């Protein structure tokens, strides 16, 4: 269930909308929870989770949360600098850089995060849980662990060849 909008420079994708039912005296009362990924397509990405009694307010809440929690992702020529692993709960994700023309080879949840971040070529593998919320969090965790060559040189205090 992926819905895509772009507001100015921000790309947002609705990854999942869940319906929850609370049983009350008169029957069932439904509420909705939305998982949204936003990015600028230039190396910034964030996720948000919003809950409300109707779908549009839950999506809006999730978008607002996602734009507040955006992270910077280092990109190199439309891909990532190196292979990286991410884990959140029982969901694990492996992200591998790919050459030009490969495209985004990923499942729906991981694809939403990669495309919002502006990654054009990447290979991915999801392991463990298939829960979209956990997969999105694991993917963003993996992207946080990326380091460019300049970052590594600065942190180690050495010159890499």
Secondary structure, DSSP 8 states (H G I E B T S, - for coil): --EEEEETTEEEEEEEEEEEEEEETTEEEEEEEEEEEEE-SSSEEEEEEEEESSHHHHHHHHHHHHHHT-EE---BTTB-SS-EEEEETTEEEEEEE--TT--EE--HHHHHHHHHHT--SEEEEEEE---HHHHHHHHHHHHHT---HHHHHHHHTS---
